[in-house]
Amino acid sequence: MSEHHPAKFSSDAGRAIRAMPPHVREQLRNALEKAETDPHSWPQADRYDADPTVRVVTTADAIVHYAVLPGRLWVFAALEL
C-alpha cells in the first residue's frame, strides 16, 4: 500500500481555488485525492524539467501544479481555465 501524502496549499493557490466555482473545486478535490494516494499519477509539469517532483493536474476547468515532498504534496499554483 502506498504512503498517503496530504496536500498542503500555498496561500496564493488556496485563495485561487476558493475563488473557483464549486464544480471546479470538486474536480480539483477529486484529482488531488488521487495525487495524495499516488503522487506520481499526474505527469511532470515540464517533460524537459530536471526535477521530477513537480507535477501538474489538469481538469476540464483548471490546472494545478504541486511538488512531491517527503510525506506531503505542496500545491503552489492554481489556475481556472
Summary of the structure (lengths in Angstrom):
residues: 81
radius of gyration: 11.9
end to end distance: 34.2
largest distance: 34.8
contacts: 226
relative contact order: 0.29
helix: 33%
strand: 32%
